[in-house]
Amino acid sequence: MIATPSTEPTLTNVIEKLDHLSTRVDHLATDVEKFNDRFSNYQQATQWVVQLAFTLIASATITVIITSVLRRQSKALYF
């Protein structure tokens, strides 16, 4: 009779695979935590850039309006 190798997983094989999967899950959890930190930093930086852009636009608009009003008043004084 020919002996065929058993294809059934042994308890040792299952434990080794579980250990391997546990290690991979831990590694993935660490990667996700790093990604979340980076994403949070990116989101905060984006908010700062948007806030700066709006501030610059508002400042430029106010400067143009004030300059225009002052020029009209100074021209009115000469006439």
Protein Blocks (a to p, Z undefined) as FASTA:
>chain_A
ZZdddfbdcfklmmmmmmmmmmmmmmmmmmmmmmmmmmmmmmmmmmmmmmmmmmmmmmmm
mmmmmmmmmmmmmmmmmZZ
